[in-house]
Amino acid sequence: MAAFELVFLGTGAADWPLRPGADVRYDVNGVIRRTSSLLINGKYLIDPAPESWFFAKKVLKLDLSGLKGIFLTHSHKDHFTNKALDSFLGEAKGKVGFYCHEGTIPWLKLTQEEQERMNIHPLKIGKRVKAGDMTILPLGANHEVSRTQETALHYIFSREGKSFFYGCDGAWFLAQTWSVLQKQKLDVMILEATVGNMRANYRIASHNTLPMVELLVASIEECGILKEDGRVVLSHMARELHSPEEEYGNMIAAYDGMKLEI
């Protein structure tokens, strides 16, 4: 049995139209993407993005009653809305753990009702936490959030000898994050590929281009961060910055609704 069963509830960047509850179309070619979100083992969510609840509940028909925890990467509106948060909390049978960087909480404007339905866990970069039988390591992301106290996060999830990295949003790894990654043996790395096959683009300080990802993956392999049979998955892809002719080599381009076992 797999240690992790992942369902991609969204694989798009912020330039995709936000249509929560309006679009039930479902394709496996990335022609339609929703803002990025991931469901882990049917119990843990990364990012209550605008369309994530509707896609999970109404399109994929997933049972969300077992939801135990929500992990937030950062407060940008394509990754977090209170409406999506409330919808997921309404599915859960009990209190839900809510995990985010300690500097993010004041900017979320959580209502009293939301706070009462959650156990809030402020995270510190580099300090592991437990959620059920998983161990989670939050790492700093190279992504501007325009909040002086907030740091966007990447995550490493570990369970039963398996580990995966989730990094959506963020460009070149911060030095501290890279130092930690070099000590890992990961089964899967989910990397953002906001920008397509462009050598130059103004977004490179907060987002990856495909050439950047290729350089990152080469260094990841050189440093042995991925296991020999490890996989690289691309997500968080912009609507206007990719072409149908793109080739991804051995990397997997995720699509909304894609399932991945680790």
N, C-alpha and C positions, 0 to 999 in steps of 0.2 A: 504493500500500500504506500502511496506517495506521501512524503512528509508535508508537501504543499500542493494544494490545488488552487491555481490562480484563475480568475476570470477578469478579463480586461473590460471594464465598464465604460471606458473612454480612452482614446489614444491620440486625441487632437490637441493642438495648442490653442492659444486664446483667440486666434483670428477666425475660428469656426463659428458660425452663427449659434447663439445660445437659444435653443428652442426646447426648454424642458417641457415635456408633455405634449409636444406638437408633432414630433416626427417619429414614427414607429418603423421606418424603413431600416433594413438590416442587411449589410453586405459584407463580404469577406475580402474585398479588394482594397479597402481603405478609401473608397470613393466618398463615403460619408463617414465622418469622424465626430465624436463628441469630445468634450473636454476631459482631460485625463483623470482616470480613477481606476482603482484595482480592488478586487475582493479576494481575500485570502481565506481559504478553507470554509467559506460561507459564514465566517464569524467575525472577521476583522476587515475593516475598510481603510484604504488609503485615499484620503481626500473626498469629502462630500461635494463633488463638483456639481454644477447646475443641472446637468441632465442625468446624473448617475443613478438617482433613485428611480426615476421613471423608466430608464432603460433596463435596470435590474428587475424591477417589479412588473412592469407592463409589457415589456418586449421579451426579455429572457425568462420571465415567469419564475424568478428565483424566490425561494423561501428565505426571508430575511429575519425571521423571528428569533433566530439564534445569535443575532448580532451581539458581540461582546465588547468590541473596542473600535475606535476610530483614530487613525493616525493622520495628522495634518502635516503636509510639507511646508506650507506657508499660507499667508492670508489673501493672496491675490484672488480676485473674484472668479477666475476660471478654475480655481481649485477649492474654493469654499464659498458657500452661501448659507445663510441661516435657514432658508426654506428647505434646501436639500438636507441640512443637518436635522431639522425638525421631522422631515419625512422618514429618515432612517431611524431616529429615536422612537418614532411612532410605531415602528415595526418590532422593536425589541421587547422582550418580555420583562426584562429587568433593567437595572441601571447599566449604563454603557460607559466603559472607560474612554476617556478622551485625552489624547496624547499630542502635545505640540511643544515647540520651543518656548521656554519660559517667558521670553519677551513678546510672544505673539498674543497671548491671552487678552491683554487690555484692548487690542485692536479688533477683536472679534465681535464685540458688543453683544455678548451672550445675555439672553433674557434670564430672569429669575427661574422661570420654568425650565429652560434648557439646563441651567446649572443644577437644578434639583434632580434632573433625570440622568445626570452624568457624574462620574467620579473623575475629576480633572487631575491630570498628571503633568505638571510642568517638566519639560525635559532640558537637560544640560548636555551640550555637545560632548561626545565621548564617554558618557556615563550610561552603561547598560541598564535596561529595565526588563521586567518579566511581564508577560501578558499570557495567561493560561500556561500552556507548556512551551511557549515560544520565548526566546531571548531576542531583544531588539537593541541594536546599537545605533543611536542617532549621530549623524555626521554633518558638519557644516557644508552647505552648498554655495557655489559661486554664482549667486543670483541676487540681483538687486530687488529689495522689497520696499525701499523708501521709508522704512520704519527704523528709527535709530536704535531701538532695543531688540528688534526682531532679526533672527537669522533663519533663512530658509534651510530646510533639512533634506538630506538623503537618509536612507535607512538600510541597515543590514538586518534581515530576519533569519533566525536560526532555529532549527527544530530537528530532532532525531538525526543529527549528523549531516543535515543538509542546510545550505545557506543561500540566500539570494540578496542581491543589491537592487534597490529601487532609487533611481536618480532622475526625477522629473519635477522641477526645473533645475538647470545649472550647467554652466560651461566647463572650461578646464577645471579640474579638481583643485581645491585649495590645498596648500602644502601639507597642512595638518591632516586633512582627509586622505590625501595620497599616502602619507606615512602609515596611517592605519590600514588602508587597503592593501599595502604591500605585505601585511602580516596575515592576510586572509587566504583561504582556499575556497572559492565560491563556485557554486554549481551554475548559477545564472546571474547575469548582470543586465538589468533593464535600464537602458540609457536613453536620455532624451535626444531627439534628432529634429529639433524644431525647424532648422534651416536645411534645405536640400543640398544638391551638389554644386555648391558655390565656394570658390576659394576665398572670396572677400565679401563681408557683409557686416553692417554696423552692429548686429546683434551678438557678435562673438564674445562679448564680455559677460553675457548672461545666458547664452544659448549655444548649442553645438550646431555646426554644419556637418554634413556627411564626411567631408575630408578631415575635419577635426575628430570625428568619431573613429575614423580609420586609424588615425595616429594614436588616439587613446587606446584602441583595442590592441594595436601592435605593442605598445608599452605594457599593457595589462598582461598580454601573453608572454612578453619578455621577462616580466617580473614574477610570473607564475601565480598571479592572483586568481585566475580561473583554473579550475581543474582541467585535466586533459580532455575530458568530454564535456566541458562547460560550454554554455550557450550565451550568445549576446542577442538581446531582444531590443528593438528600437520602438520607441513610443513618443508621444508628445510631438506630433508632426504637424506643421503648419499647413493650412489649406492652400495658401498662395505661393508657397516656397518649394514645392515638390512637383515633380513631373511623373507621368505614368511610365516613362521610359527608364526610370532609375533602377539601378541594379544594386543589390545589397550584399553580394557575395555569400559568405556563410552566415551572415547575420539574418535574424528573423524580423521582418517588419510586422509588428502586432497590428491587429484590427479589432474594432469594437466587437465584443462577444467572444473573442479568442480565449480558449482554455489552454492552460499549460500546467503540466504536472512536473514536480521536482522530487 
